[in-house]
């Protein structure tokens, strides 16, 4: 099939941005790579449709794509099937603090004891919009104004959600570290 | 040092490779398909509007029904022929193989086995289809026959 100028431009955008989109979407989904791939595919398909409108500037296309990813994710986790719970006699031991990680301090716990699985588990505990605010502000470096526009909320809400999200991450990671220390001492 | 950013980077340690080469063909194909669907839907809307525009004068025309049109609302024809449902029953058998940590599978379709899993997805496929270990990475699973689920919040009917 002959490639149109839309195909050419869109392909160049995908090649330049897809990995970054997918990695960031993985943070939004707290490590669920399948859901992240679904979100990115959905967003890029819609971007292709809207390409003539949004292609004028690369930044506009990125912001448009992020808007779709964020809202598709929030819609996805609101669906009832996510609310079903499965009862198990013993909860799976998913969080592990003890792998090699970062050195430094994040206020209240030693990040050297934190590994990726622990961070993903802590991210999963945040509400979707709060997680989105943290990812947009701290990972993608969007401004408060841009984040508010993407999330359709006020700048004050972005600030409070981001601050609460980071504080909650600290709390969860510190609690996990304490549990790990207790476990290792037994 | 922005420690929040570093933490988020750490969360991606097993995630998508930042240096991965991207083939945009799949995204272009999905985009084209969606564009076609949107155009068809838009065309269908115009056609429906045209049909309504044609039918309304006929129905509201007064002076009796036009020839060939029954004056009374017709009842829909009910077929007495049984409709073949085309359903095939799937025999479930007890699963005695190795369980994937975090899941407890009691039954699988006959001839199917568990071929792998992680905290987000469980791959169950016919025994004849051996999903290679190399394709069990997160990147390739989306193209495999996998039943996406979560250990505590299962997602059902997510066949890929």
Interface residues (C-beta under 8 A of the other chain):
Chain A: X7 X10 X11 X14 X15 X18 X19 X20 X22 X23 X26 X27 X30 X31 X32 X33 X34 X35 X37 X41 X44 X45 X46 X47 X48 X49 X51 X81 X82 X83 X84 X85 X86 X88 X91 X92 X94 X101 X102 X104 X105 X106 X111 X114 X115 X116 X119 X120 X123 X134 X135 X138 X139 X166 X169 X173
Chain B: X1 X2 X3 X4 X5 X6 X7 X8 X10 X11 X12 X13 X14 X15 X16 X17 X18 X19 X20 X22 X24 X26 X27 X28 X30 X31 X32 X33 X34 X35 X38 X101 X102 X104 X119 X120 X121 X138 X139 X141 X142 X146 X148 X150 X151 X152 X153 X154 X155 X156 X158 X160
